[in-house]
C-alpha cells in the first residue's frame, strides 16, 4: 500500500507542475476523441482528464488566448504537413525540420531568452518551442515578440498566438499525448542538436519541466 501511495503522490506532483505551465487559471481548454470533429470545452485540467490525455484519450488542447485577450505562453509551431504520410517519409521530413527548430531557438535566445526559458517539445509530427510568461500579457504584445523572433529565424516559421483571435489558428494540443497520425508520443527534447525522432523513449518524461523558467516580457521588449 505504501508503494501505491508513493506512486500517486509522484503522479500528482507531476500533474501539478504540468498544469501550472500549460493550464494556468484562465486558460481555455478543450478535449477531443480521435476522429471526432466536435471539441468539448473544459473548465479546468483535472488529474483524471490528464491521465486520459497521456493515454489513448480524449486528448486535451488549449487556446493560447484567454477570454480577456491575454496569454501566458506563446510558441513556434513547426510541423510536417500533411501528417498522414508513410512513416518513413514522416521521419525524413521531421529530420529536415530540425534545423528550423534550431533557428527558432537561436532567434529567441538572440532576444535575451536563456536556454531554460525555451521549452522544446517533439510533437510526434514536428517541433514546438514554448515560451512561458511570468504574468498574463496582451496577446498583441506576445505576437509582436514572436514576430521579431520569426523575422530573425525565417518567415516560413509559424508562431502563435495570432492576434486578433482566430479560433482554429490559435489552438494547440497539450504535450505528452500519443499522436494518432503516427502513434508517436510527444516528448520534451533535452538535446535538440542530437535528437533523433526515429529513436527515443516513448514513456512520459517530465524532467525538462523542472528547470523551465518563465519570461519577464519587459526584459525582452
N, C-alpha and C positions, 0 to 999 in steps of 0.2 A: 504493500500500500504506500509506503514512504516513497518508493521509486516513482509510482504513478503521480503522486502529489508534486514531486520534484519536476517531472516532465511537464505537468500542467503549468506550474509556476514559470518554467522556462518559456513555454509557448506563449503564455500571457504576456511576459516581458517582451518577447519578440514582437508580438502583435502591437503592444503599446508604442514601441519605437517606430514601427512601420506606420501606424495610424497617425502619429504626431507629425510625420513628414508628409504623407500622401493624402490624408483625410482630416486635416485640422478643422476646427469649428468653422462653419460657413461653407465648406466645400459641397458642391452639388454632385452627388454620386448617382450612378445607375448600375444595374446589373442585367445580364442578358445570357440566355441559354444559347448554345451553339446552334447556328442555323436559323435563329429567330430574328425577325425584323424589329419587333417591338422591344423597347427598353423600359425596364421598371425603375422608377425613381426610388432612391433610398434616402431615408432621413439621416442615417449615420452608418458608419462601418462598425459592425459588431464582430466579436471573436468568431461566432458561428458562421457569419457571412464570409469572413476572411478565410476560414478553413475550407469552405466550399470553393472560394476563389483559387486557393492553392491546389485544389484537386481538379475534378472534372467539371466543376462549375455549379451554378451560374457564375460567370466571371464578372468582376467589378471594374467599372471605369469611372472617370471623373471629367467634369468640365472645368477647365482651368479657371474661368472667370466665375466669381461668386455673384449672387444676386445684386450685390451693391457695386458691381463693376470693378472689384479689386481681385488681386491674385496673391497666392502665397508661393507659387512656383511658376517657372517657365521652362521651356525645353526645346532642344533641337530634335526633330523627328526625321531620322534618316533611314528610310525603309525601301526594301525591294518592292517593285510593282510590275506586274501583278504578283500576288502571293501564292497562287496555286500552280506554279510551275513545278516540274520534276525536282526532286530533292537535290540531285547533283547540280542542276542549273542554279537552284536557290543558293546552295553553298558557294558556288563560284561567284555569284553576284554579291553575296554578303561579304566575301573577302574583298571584292572590288570596292565596297562601300567603306571599308575600314579607314583608308586614307582620308575620306571625307569626315569621318568621326574624329580623326586626329586633328584635322584642320579646324573643326569646330571647337575642340577643346583648347587648341592653341589660341584661337581668337578670344575665347572667354578669359584665358589667362593673360592675354595681352592687355585686356581692360581691367586687370587688377585682381582677378579671382585666383585663389590658390587651388592646388590640386584637390584639396579636401572640400572645396566648395563646388566641385563639378562631379556629380554622381553619374557614372556611365553604366548604362543598362544595355545588355543584349536582349532584344525583344523577342527573339525567335525568328524574326524576319528582317532584322536590321539593328539599328542602334538608337538609343535615346540618351541625350545628355541633359540631366536635370540640374536646375539651379533653384535653391530654396531661399526665400527672403525672411528676414527676422520678423518683419511685420507685414500685414497686408498692404500692398501698394496698388495704385491705379493700374488697370490693365494697359492703358495707353502708355504709361511710363515703362512698364515691363516690355512692351512691344518696341519702344524706342531703343532700349538697351539691346534687345535681341537683334534689331535691325543693324545696329552698329557692328555687332559681332558677325552677323551674316555678311555684311559688306566686306569684312576682312577675310572671312572663311570661304566665301563663294556664294554667288547669288542663287545657285541652284538648290541650296540647302533650305529645307522647310523648318520654320520655327513656330512656336505657339507661346503665348496667346496671339490671336488675330483680333485686333480691335478696329471697329466695333465688333461686338459679339456675333459670331457666326456659329450656330449650334453644331453642325456636323464637322466643322473645321477646328473646333475648339475642344473637342473631346479626345481622350486618350485612355487606353487600358492601363490599369494599375499594374505594376511589375509583379513578377513571380508566377503568373498564370502559365498553363501549358497551352501554347498557341495551337489552335485546332487546324490551321492550314498545314503545318509541318510536324506537329506533335512534339515540338521542342519547347522546353521550359525557358521562360525569361529568367535571366540571371544578372547579377551585378558583376561588372568586369573590374577586376583589381589591376590588371596589367593590359591595357589596350594595345600596346605595341606588339605583344606576343599572343594575344587571344586568338584561339582557333575555334570558329563556330562549328566545326565538324567533330571536335573532341573537347568536351567539357563536362563536368559533373552535372547530372540532371536533378540533384536534390536541391531543396530550398537552401539558399545561402544568404544570410543577412549580415555577414561580417562587415561589409562596406558601410552599412548604415550607422554603425557605432561611431565612426570617425567623421561623418558628414558635418560640415559647418555651414551655417546659414549666412546670407549676404546682407550687409547693410547697403541698400541701394544708393545712399548718399555718398558713399565712398567710391562708387564706380560710375556715377553720372554727374 
